[in-house]
Amino acid sequence: MTTIEGTPRGAGLEILAPAKVNLALHVTARRADGYHELDSLTLFAESGDLLTVTPAAENALEIGGPRGAGLPAGDDNLCLRAARMTDFPVSVRLDKRLPAEAGLGGGSADAAAVLRAIARLSGSPLPAGTERLGADVPVCLASRATRMQGIGERLSPVHGLPPLAAVLVNPGVPVATPPVFKALVCRDNPPLEALPETPCDTATLIAWLARQRNDLEAPAITIAPVIATVIDTLAASPACQLARMSGSGASCFGLYPDRAASEAAAAKISAKHPEWWVKPAILR
Ligand code: C5P
């Protein structure tokens, strides 16, 4: 199985860029430079995009996979911008499995995977300033349970949370992040409540989560009203304990008591909405 550390493939590495899920995301302030201060509990799925990163004479990117059609592979692609932060040229083959502009990390997760692969192949440390590539790149470098603060650069690992059985759903409407922040009306919200004491059980974590929010949900729904339908569909699925949007949308997640319940809910939602991307996942 491909991991976030990577598996050797010839002279290169096959490496996982797992889906990022913001279980809660509070926008606590707007800064003078237009960016927003966040407070978010972020977990990761065991699945995501797959990348093969191989040392090469110059940087190159090839995109394929079930969600790769039409994605730009030019110099502006975050994978190539990430590679250019190092002096270790690589050829990247991106097998795109996650929907793009979806609130699941996507391009940031791919860029982080390229940087992790280069660090391992070259033996050099990760470059500084990766948040300049995208606010989610630092948390995707860690790809483990993390509390994100500041604009995404202040990270505290969170230990002792139970793994959560989830269903991820994307309705197929790409939602760009800047307009969602622009549509946010109330800009100064309280931070997350103090995290539950860990190790904690699933019921405690879900009760805590139910008291938190994603402050980007309401503005994202004004841009893509289908998000409200996705949340309602997840919430109405059998055994769903909590349904919420991730990141700036349009992907949402539902939480379930165990893997069997999440797989059963995913099958039901897929049957009702064959046009949606529906993925059972364990978040940790
Ligand atoms: O850094 P990233 O490219 O993901 O951010 C995209 C846009 O989202 C930024 O240009 C900004 O408008 C908004 N943003 C923000 N505050 C953050 C992260 C992103 O306002 N913490």
Residues whose N, C-alpha, C, O or C-beta is under 5 A from the ligand:
A	BS01	C5P	G34 Y35 H36 L133 G134 A135 D136 G150 I151 G152 T177 P178 F181
